[in-house]
Amino acid sequence: MEHRILIIKSINKEIKNKNISIQRKLDLYRMRAFLNLEIEKFNSVISDSNKCLDYLEILNKEKNIPYEIKKIYNNNWISRIFLIRGIAHFRKGNKKEGTNDFIKSIDIYPKIIKEKTYLIEKLPDHIKSTFKYLAALN
């Protein structure tokens, strides 16, 4: 737990640097959201996920970003951000927002229900069983 907090502090210092690229900010906010999820700082997870989505919107509007870089932030990547935010909402007690984020996640990247990822294992049991049921239907 302590090493996660140290990593978050390091990420915070790097985020404050004005000279980092949008891609790097996206990666840092996503990494910090993961770490905050681990230490159960759900408000921070939601905030970082929202910042990821905001920077992603900025990145998509940029004209001088190479296609190869934009392709990294694909539907799978976006879907995972909604999944992270949904888990945080759910753990915080906001089931409606959590459910909406889970639905957005599936809408954006339907294959996420079949994936065996760390995030799926973090879902509440009844949501996890719903994901498994949907995966079995496909």
C-alpha positions in Angstrom: 0.0 0.0 0.0 2.8 2.4 0.9 4.6 1.9 -2.4 1.4 2.7 -4.3 1.1 6.0 -2.4 4.8 6.8 -3.3 4.1 6.1 -6.9 1.0 8.4 -6.8 3.1 11.2 -5.4 5.6 10.7 -8.2 2.9 10.8 -10.8 1.5 13.9 -9.2 4.8 15.7 -9.6 5.0 14.6 -13.3 1.4 15.7 -14.0 2.3 19.2 -12.7 5.0 19.5 -15.3 3.7 21.8 -18.0 6.0 20.4 -20.7 4.5 16.9 -20.9 2.4 15.8 -23.9 -1.3 15.0 -23.9 -0.5 11.3 -24.5 1.7 11.2 -21.4 -1.0 13.0 -19.3 -3.5 10.5 -20.5 -1.3 7.6 -19.4 -0.5 9.2 -16.1 -4.1 9.9 -15.2 -5.1 6.4 -16.1 -2.2 4.9 -14.1 -3.1 7.1 -11.1 -6.8 6.0 -11.4 -5.7 2.4 -11.2 -3.5 3.0 -8.2 -6.2 5.0 -6.4 -8.7 2.2 -7.1 -6.2 -0.1 -5.3 -6.0 2.1 -2.2 -9.8 2.8 -2.4 -9.7 6.5 -3.0 -12.8 6.4 -5.1 -13.3 10.2 -5.5 -9.8 10.4 -6.9 -10.5 7.5 -9.3 -13.6 9.3 -10.6 -11.7 12.6 -11.0 -8.8 10.9 -12.8 -11.1 9.0 -15.1 -13.0 12.2 -16.0 -9.6 13.9 -16.8 -8.7 10.9 -19.0 -11.9 11.3 -20.9 -11.3 15.1 -21.2 -7.8 14.8 -22.4 -8.9 12.1 -24.8 -11.4 14.5 -26.3 -8.6 17.1 -26.7 -6.3 14.5 -28.3 -9.0 13.6 -30.8 -9.3 17.2 -31.8 -5.5 17.7 -32.3 -4.6 17.7 -36.0 -0.8 17.1 -35.7 -1.0 13.8 -33.7 0.1 10.8 -35.8 -2.4 8.1 -36.4 -0.2 5.5 -34.7 -0.5 7.4 -31.4 -4.2 8.0 -31.7 -4.7 4.3 -32.5 -3.4 3.4 -29.0 -6.4 5.1 -27.4 -8.9 2.9 -29.0 -12.3 1.7 -27.9 -10.8 -1.0 -25.7 -8.8 1.7 -23.9 -11.8 4.0 -23.5 -14.0 1.1 -22.3 -11.6 0.3 -19.5 -11.7 3.9 -18.4 -15.5 3.7 -18.0 -15.1 0.3 -16.3 -12.6 1.9 -13.8 -14.9 4.8 -13.1 -17.9 2.5 -12.8 -16.2 0.4 -10.2 -15.3 3.5 -8.2 -18.9 4.8 -8.4 -20.2 1.4 -7.3 -17.8 1.1 -4.4 -18.7 4.6 -3.4 -22.3 3.7 -3.2 -23.6 5.4 -6.4 -25.0 2.3 -8.1 -26.9 4.3 -10.8 -23.7 6.0 -12.1 -21.7 2.8 -11.8 -24.3 0.9 -13.8 -24.4 3.6 -16.4 -20.6 3.4 -16.8 -20.7 -0.4 -17.0 -23.2 0.0 -19.8 -21.1 2.6 -21.6 -18.1 0.3 -21.3 -20.0 -2.5 -23.0 -21.5 -0.2 -25.6 -18.1 1.2 -26.6 -16.3 -2.2 -26.6 -18.6 -5.2 -26.4 -15.7 -7.7 -26.3 -14.8 -6.4 -22.9 -17.3 -8.8 -21.4 -15.3 -11.8 -22.6 -11.9 -10.6 -21.4 -10.3 -12.1 -18.4 -8.8 -8.9 -16.9 -7.9 -7.6 -13.6 -10.7 -5.0 -13.8 -13.4 -7.6 -14.3 -12.2 -9.4 -11.2 -12.6 -6.0 -9.3 -16.3 -5.8 -10.2 -19.0 -6.5 -7.5 -20.0 -10.1 -7.5 -23.5 -9.6 -9.0 -22.1 -7.4 -11.8 -19.2 -9.9 -12.4 -21.8 -12.7 -12.8 -23.7 -10.5 -15.3 -20.6 -10.0 -17.3 -19.9 -13.8 -17.2 -23.6 -14.5 -18.3 -23.3 -12.0 -21.2 -20.0 -13.5 -22.2 -21.6 -17.0 -22.3 -24.4 -15.7 -24.6 -21.9 -14.4 -27.1 
